[in-house]
């Protein structure tokens, strides 16, 4: 009797490492294979991670989309987000997961939106990794831009203008369980002009003068501005911030802001958070992002 082979079906049996990937997608919303690899594996494990993501995608736990190309040439990198089965599976585990868009809606995201989200995630991943690597350092809480957008903090400027403030991310880091460092992330990709940036500075100063403390129940706040657009852009942002603070007569708020150039491919998490690579307005010397007394 002959046996007819049936087409193999994707396995729906999830390993603990598969569930870890689904949890990552719930926290970060969109991730590349390189980012998933960075979160859990060594650099040499990229092929293994790509195979895992393909299996989860074939089984409908993940969705695979492609980063739109900024030009006609070059390949389109893959990006992964939760699929419907992944969302439902996490809900059975008691994980709170935001409602996801359909795959067709994800494909409509622009290159700028997705590349900005991936850059934000690079920074947040660095925070997660440095907390694992550094004794005594704990990542107590992390909020993504998409989480913060659900409840924007509305502030009123000196001229009576109201605006919603939504940082690109928020981190609550604890050192030895007591010393608290809270960071509101602004991830710059060199697209905002001076006028728009200075308006954002006005909003952030108003945000720091009460509404932030009420929203997050803490006085700890540093606005960390990380630019992927290079050294000249870094100097421009610092200069524009100084001009706006001076115009507002809020020069004493200079140490509220810190700026750095951010290169996720070459900047180690430890250097990003603990080396003096950050510049404050009106300050003469660079500082470290985390420098407990």
Secondary structure as the mmCIF struct_conf table of DSSP 4:
data_model
#
loop_
_struct_conf.conf_type_id
_struct_conf.id
_struct_conf.beg_label_comp_id
_struct_conf.beg_label_asym_id
_struct_conf.beg_label_seq_id
_struct_conf.end_label_comp_id
_struct_conf.end_label_asym_id
_struct_conf.end_label_seq_id
HELX_LH_PP_P HELX_LH_PP_P1 UNK A 4 UNK A 8
HELX_LH_PP_P HELX_LH_PP_P2 UNK A 13 UNK A 15
HELX_RH_AL_P HELX_RH_AL_P1 UNK A 16 UNK A 28
BEND BEND1 UNK A 29 UNK A 29
STRN STRN1 UNK A 31 UNK A 31
HELX_RH_AL_P HELX_RH_AL_P2 UNK A 33 UNK A 40
BEND BEND2 UNK A 41 UNK A 41
HELX_RH_3T_P HELX_RH_3T_P1 UNK A 43 UNK A 45
HELX_RH_AL_P HELX_RH_AL_P3 UNK A 46 UNK A 58
TURN_TY1_P TURN_TY1_P1 UNK A 59 UNK A 60
BEND BEND3 UNK A 61 UNK A 61
STRN STRN2 UNK A 62 UNK A 66
HELX_LH_PP_P HELX_LH_PP_P3 UNK A 67 UNK A 69
BEND BEND4 UNK A 70 UNK A 74
STRN STRN3 UNK A 78 UNK A 82
HELX_RH_AL_P HELX_RH_AL_P4 UNK A 84 UNK A 92
TURN_TY1_P TURN_TY1_P2 UNK A 93 UNK A 94
HELX_LH_PP_P HELX_LH_PP_P4 UNK A 98 UNK A 102
HELX_RH_AL_P HELX_RH_AL_P5 UNK A 103 UNK A 106
TURN_TY1_P TURN_TY1_P3 UNK A 107 UNK A 108
HELX_RH_AL_P HELX_RH_AL_P6 UNK A 111 UNK A 133
BEND BEND5 UNK A 134 UNK A 134
TURN_TY1_P TURN_TY1_P4 UNK A 135 UNK A 136
STRN STRN4 UNK A 137 UNK A 144
HELX_RH_AL_P HELX_RH_AL_P7 UNK A 145 UNK A 148
HELX_RH_3T_P HELX_RH_3T_P2 UNK A 149 UNK A 151
HELX_LH_PP_P HELX_LH_PP_P5 UNK A 152 UNK A 152
STRN STRN5 UNK A 153 UNK A 156
TURN_TY1_P TURN_TY1_P5 UNK A 158 UNK A 159
BEND BEND6 UNK A 160 UNK A 160
STRN STRN6 UNK A 162 UNK A 165
BEND BEND7 UNK A 168 UNK A 168
STRN STRN7 UNK A 169 UNK A 175
TURN_TY1_P TURN_TY1_P6 UNK A 176 UNK A 178
STRN STRN8 UNK A 179 UNK A 188
BEND BEND8 UNK A 190 UNK A 190
HELX_RH_AL_P HELX_RH_AL_P8 UNK A 194 UNK A 206
HELX_RH_PI_P HELX_RH_PI_P1 UNK A 207 UNK A 211
HELX_RH_AL_P HELX_RH_AL_P9 UNK A 212 UNK A 216
BEND BEND9 UNK A 217 UNK A 217
STRN STRN9 UNK A 222 UNK A 227
BEND BEND10 UNK A 228 UNK A 229
HELX_RH_AL_P HELX_RH_AL_P10 UNK A 231 UNK A 248
TURN_TY1_P TURN_TY1_P7 UNK A 249 UNK A 249
HELX_RH_3T_P HELX_RH_3T_P3 UNK A 251 UNK A 256
STRN STRN10 UNK A 257 UNK A 261
TURN_TY1_P TURN_TY1_P8 UNK A 264 UNK A 266
HELX_RH_AL_P HELX_RH_AL_P11 UNK A 269 UNK A 274
BEND BEND11 UNK A 275 UNK A 276
STRN STRN11 UNK A 278 UNK A 279
TURN_TY1_P TURN_TY1_P9 UNK A 281 UNK A 282
BEND BEND12 UNK A 284 UNK A 285
STRN STRN12 UNK A 287 UNK A 287
BEND BEND13 UNK A 289 UNK A 289
#
